[in-house]
Amino acid sequence: MKKIVKYEVIIYWSEDDQAFIAEVPELAGCAADGATYQEAVGNVEVAIQEWIETARELGRPIPHPNRRLVSA
């Protein structure tokens, strides 16, 4: 079963990379890209899981997700 991602993800278009970039501010260095918005989201979900697995293996702390209320 796929784990639900609870971290904030910031997605933007990069002219330099010609791709959507998805960054996770709470997880230092955790980011991914994709040709489409949806691809970037899917790729960053994988990157988050890998970031957490690596931190566990190295015995490093894993930040708790911020709890923000966001409205549009």
C-alpha positions as CSV (number, residue, x, y, z in Angstrom):
1,M,0.0,0.0,0.0
2,K,1.3,3.4,-0.9
3,K,1.8,5.8,2.0
4,I,0.1,9.1,2.0
5,V,2.4,12.1,1.7
6,K,1.7,14.7,4.3
7,Y,4.6,17.1,3.6
8,E,4.1,20.5,2.0
9,V,5.1,20.3,-1.7
10,I,5.9,23.5,-3.7
11,I,5.5,23.1,-7.5
12,Y,6.6,25.6,-10.1
13,W,7.6,25.7,-13.7
14,S,11.4,26.1,-14.4
15,E,12.2,27.8,-17.7
16,D,15.8,26.8,-17.3
17,D,15.0,23.1,-16.9
18,Q,11.8,23.2,-19.1
19,A,10.1,21.1,-16.5
20,F,7.9,21.3,-13.4
21,I,9.9,21.3,-10.2
22,A,8.5,19.9,-7.0
23,E,10.3,20.8,-3.8
24,V,9.7,19.6,-0.2
25,P,10.9,22.5,2.1
26,E,10.7,20.4,5.3
27,L,13.0,17.7,3.9
28,A,16.4,19.3,3.0
29,G,17.3,18.6,-0.6
30,C,14.2,16.6,-1.4
31,A,12.9,17.6,-4.8
32,A,11.9,16.1,-8.1
33,D,10.9,17.2,-11.6
34,G,8.6,16.1,-14.4
35,A,7.5,17.1,-17.9
36,T,4.0,17.6,-16.5
37,Y,2.6,18.8,-13.1
38,Q,1.2,15.3,-12.4
39,E,4.6,13.7,-13.3
40,A,6.4,16.0,-10.9
41,V,4.0,15.2,-8.1
42,G,4.4,11.5,-8.7
43,N,8.2,11.8,-8.8
44,V,8.3,13.8,-5.6
45,E,6.2,11.3,-3.8
46,V,8.8,8.7,-4.6
47,A,11.6,11.1,-3.5
48,I,9.9,11.7,-0.2
49,Q,9.7,8.0,0.6
50,E,13.3,7.5,-0.4
51,W,14.4,10.5,1.7
52,I,12.7,9.1,4.7
53,E,14.0,5.6,4.2
54,T,17.6,6.9,3.8
55,A,17.3,9.1,6.9
56,R,16.1,6.0,8.9
57,E,19.0,3.9,7.6
58,L,21.5,6.6,8.6
59,G,19.8,7.2,12.0
60,R,19.0,10.8,11.2
61,P,15.9,12.6,12.5
62,I,12.8,12.8,10.3
63,P,11.0,16.1,10.5
64,H,7.3,15.9,11.3
65,P,5.1,17.4,8.7
66,N,3.8,21.0,9.4
67,R,0.2,21.2,10.0
68,R,-1.2,24.1,8.0
69,L,-4.7,25.0,7.1
70,V,-4.8,26.2,3.6
71,S,-7.8,27.6,1.8
72,A,-8.2,28.7,-1.8
